[in-house]
């Protein structure tokens, strides 16, 4: 079960409004939070599958909400 804090809600809201943003832009839009606070929460949200973080060709980390229309991909792993 995912826990939502005010920081979580603010990050998810900002990402939802922009559809995709880079980490620096997200941090700047939440100016009362430190870069570390935003980074740690984005990391936690990413590990829980609530956001997706990708590295673009310019070396910037982009954050977006997962595509819920595609479902989960499973891999058949056999010994």
C-alpha positions as CSV (number, residue, x, y, z in Angstrom):
1,X,0.0,0.0,0.0
2,X,1.4,3.3,-1.0
3,X,1.6,6.1,1.6
4,X,0.9,9.6,0.5
5,X,2.5,12.6,2.2
6,X,2.1,16.2,1.4
7,X,5.4,16.0,-0.5
8,X,4.2,12.9,-2.4
9,X,1.0,14.7,-3.4
10,X,2.8,17.8,-4.5
11,X,5.2,15.8,-6.7
12,X,2.5,13.7,-8.2
13,X,0.4,16.8,-8.9
14,X,3.2,18.6,-10.5
15,X,4.1,15.7,-12.8
16,X,0.5,15.1,-13.7
17,X,0.0,18.8,-14.6
18,X,3.1,18.8,-16.9
19,X,2.7,15.2,-18.2
20,X,6.5,14.9,-18.1
21,X,9.2,17.1,-16.5
22,X,12.9,16.9,-15.8
23,X,14.1,16.6,-12.2
24,X,15.6,20.1,-12.1
25,X,12.3,21.7,-13.4
26,X,10.3,19.7,-10.8
27,X,12.7,20.8,-8.0
28,X,12.4,24.4,-9.1
29,X,8.6,24.3,-9.1
30,X,8.7,23.1,-5.5
31,X,11.0,25.8,-4.3
32,X,10.3,25.3,-0.6
33,X,11.7,21.8,-0.8
34,X,15.4,20.9,-1.2
35,X,16.7,19.1,-4.2
36,X,17.4,16.1,-1.9
37,X,13.8,16.0,-0.6
38,X,12.5,15.9,-4.1
39,X,15.1,13.4,-5.3
40,X,14.4,11.0,-2.4
41,X,10.7,11.1,-2.9
42,X,10.9,10.7,-6.7
43,X,13.2,7.7,-6.0
44,X,10.7,6.2,-3.6
45,X,7.8,6.8,-6.0
46,X,9.8,5.3,-8.9
47,X,10.5,2.1,-6.9
48,X,6.8,1.8,-6.1
49,X,5.9,2.2,-9.7
50,X,4.0,5.5,-9.2
51,X,6.3,7.5,-11.5
52,X,8.7,6.5,-14.3
53,X,12.2,8.0,-14.4
54,X,14.1,7.9,-17.7
55,X,17.3,9.5,-18.9
56,X,16.9,11.5,-22.1
57,X,19.6,11.9,-24.8
58,X,20.6,15.2,-23.3
59,X,21.5,13.6,-20.0
60,X,18.5,14.9,-18.1
61,X,16.2,12.7,-15.9
62,X,12.6,12.9,-17.0
63,X,9.8,12.1,-14.6
64,X,6.3,11.0,-15.8
65,X,3.4,9.0,-14.6
66,X,3.3,5.4,-15.8
67,X,1.2,4.5,-18.8
68,X,-1.7,2.7,-17.1
69,X,-3.2,1.6,-20.5
70,X,-0.4,-0.8,-21.1
71,X,-0.5,-2.9,-18.0
72,X,2.4,-4.7,-16.4
73,X,5.0,-6.7,-18.3
74,X,5.9,-10.0,-16.8
75,X,8.9,-12.1,-17.7
76,X,8.9,-15.9,-17.6
77,X,12.1,-16.8,-15.8
78,X,12.9,-20.5,-15.8
79,X,15.8,-22.2,-14.0
